[in-house]
Amino acid sequence: MGFAGAMALAMAMDALVGWPAGLFARIGHPVSWLGAVIDVLDARYNRDGDAPALRRMAGIAAASMVIALAAGLGWALQTEFSTGWSRVVIVGILSWPLVALRSLHDHVAAVARPLQAGDIAAARMAVAQIVGRDPATLDEAGIARAAIESLAENASDGIVAPVFWGVLFGLPGIIGYKAINTLDSMIGHRSERHEAFGWASARVDDLANFVPARLTGVLFVVFARRRLDAMACMIRDARSHRSINAGWPEAATAGALGVRLSGSRIYHGSIADEPWLNEAARDPDAADIAKALAIYARAMILLAGCLVLLALAMPASA
């Protein structure tokens, strides 16, 4: 718990400056470094001619290697720091790139602005940056739905989960989590190539996000105008989502806004028939994206405030 202050500092730094484009152009980003390692392992060990069982074993080995490398690097760095508030500051600074607070807000707001202005084409281009569904098939409701779902899911994956593991374990926790999440996003999907090789990555990601996803849902419920509706929707509909975790923040957001989310969508020309969240409600529009962003901002402020209180209550050397 002595790392709560470090995570609050990381959130504050990311909210203020994000990850500057100039810095990204020069050195990339820690997630892109992890992605480069995963790409190499995928290309070398995920061989099309191998039997599924062998590819699954190779995927287990690859995921274990990436996670161990990431967490081990975090541990090696952390052991070099003195205890006390100096360690809190250093861990917070090193954790800063691994909290996507500002980036998530900016990407979703970039969808809301053209949609509010009636520029469907620009809104489709913006939403294509954050979701995998075919943007050409999306009308205003589909664009708004995609943006809100992305905000809800990535609030958990991009902020709450890394902070959660960072509070528990410091740098090994937050870097290890980002390795898990990056593995899942790159190879943890059910495509022909990654069904077997990405199996372990997907399962570990499910475990790592189990608590944070539910915590994110509760944070969104707290700032819903209709808290009882948001809580009821989360409890009723979260388990019907295709993901055991993403349904919790998404269902909470659907109930908080009084809109329906999920449902059928098209990926690469194929229809994915997903169940609705809050099915009886209306479709969302551009104004609902702005409302969702407001709930998100307040929820993240509450999370940071809780971290500060926890840091003050616990000794910095803990």
Secondary structure as the mmCIF struct_conf table of DSSP 4:
data_model
#
loop_
_struct_conf.conf_type_id
_struct_conf.id
_struct_conf.beg_label_comp_id
_struct_conf.beg_label_asym_id
_struct_conf.beg_label_seq_id
_struct_conf.end_label_comp_id
_struct_conf.end_label_asym_id
_struct_conf.end_label_seq_id
TURN_TY1_P TURN_TY1_P1 GLY A 2 PHE A 3
HELX_RH_AL_P HELX_RH_AL_P1 ALA A 4 VAL A 17
BEND BEND1 TRP A 19 TRP A 19
HELX_RH_AL_P HELX_RH_AL_P2 ALA A 21 ILE A 27
HELX_RH_AL_P HELX_RH_AL_P3 PRO A 30 TYR A 45
TURN_TY1_P TURN_TY1_P2 ASP A 48 GLY A 49
BEND BEND2 ASP A 50 ASP A 50
HELX_RH_AL_P HELX_RH_AL_P4 PRO A 52 GLN A 78
TURN_TY1_P TURN_TY1_P3 THR A 79 GLU A 80
BEND BEND3 PHE A 81 PHE A 81
BEND BEND4 THR A 83 GLY A 84
HELX_RH_AL_P HELX_RH_AL_P5 TRP A 85 SER A 95
HELX_RH_3T_P HELX_RH_3T_P1 TRP A 96 LEU A 98
HELX_RH_AL_P HELX_RH_AL_P6 LEU A 101 GLN A 116
TURN_TY1_P TURN_TY1_P4 ALA A 117 GLY A 118
HELX_RH_AL_P HELX_RH_AL_P7 ILE A 120 VAL A 127
TURN_TY1_P TURN_TY1_P5 ALA A 128 ILE A 130
BEND BEND5 ARG A 133 ARG A 133
HELX_RH_3T_P HELX_RH_3T_P2 PRO A 135 THR A 137
HELX_RH_AL_P HELX_RH_AL_P8 GLU A 140 ALA A 155
HELX_RH_PI_P HELX_RH_PI_P1 SER A 156 VAL A 160
HELX_RH_AL_P HELX_RH_AL_P9 ALA A 161 PHE A 169
BEND BEND6 GLY A 170 GLY A 170
HELX_RH_AL_P HELX_RH_AL_P10 LEU A 171 ILE A 187
BEND BEND7 HIS A 189 HIS A 189
BEND BEND8 SER A 191 SER A 191
TURN_TY1_P TURN_TY1_P6 GLU A 192 GLY A 198
HELX_RH_AL_P HELX_RH_AL_P11 TRP A 199 VAL A 222
TURN_TY1_P TURN_TY1_P7 PHE A 223 PHE A 223
BEND BEND9 ARG A 225 ARG A 226
HELX_RH_AL_P HELX_RH_AL_P12 ARG A 227 ASP A 237
HELX_RH_3T_P HELX_RH_3T_P3 ALA A 238 SER A 240
BEND BEND10 HIS A 241 SER A 243
TURN_TY1_P TURN_TY1_P8 ILE A 244 ALA A 246
HELX_RH_AL_P HELX_RH_AL_P13 GLY A 247 LEU A 257
TURN_TY1_P TURN_TY1_P9 GLY A 258 GLY A 258
STRN STRN1 VAL A 259 VAL A 259
STRN STRN2 LEU A 261 SER A 262
STRN STRN3 ARG A 265 TYR A 267
TURN_TY1_P TURN_TY1_P10 HIS A 268 GLY A 269
STRN STRN4 SER A 270 ALA A 272
HELX_LH_PP_P HELX_LH_PP_P1 GLU A 274 PRO A 275
STRN STRN5 TRP A 276 LEU A 277
BEND BEND11 ASN A 278 ASN A 278
TURN_TY1_P TURN_TY1_P11 GLU A 279 ALA A 280
BEND BEND12 ALA A 281 ALA A 281
STRN STRN6 ARG A 282 ARG A 282
HELX_LH_PP_P HELX_LH_PP_P2 ASP A 283 PRO A 284
HELX_RH_AL_P HELX_RH_AL_P14 ALA A 286 ALA A 313
BEND BEND13 MET A 314 MET A 314
TURN_TY1_P TURN_TY1_P12 ALA A 316 SER A 317
#
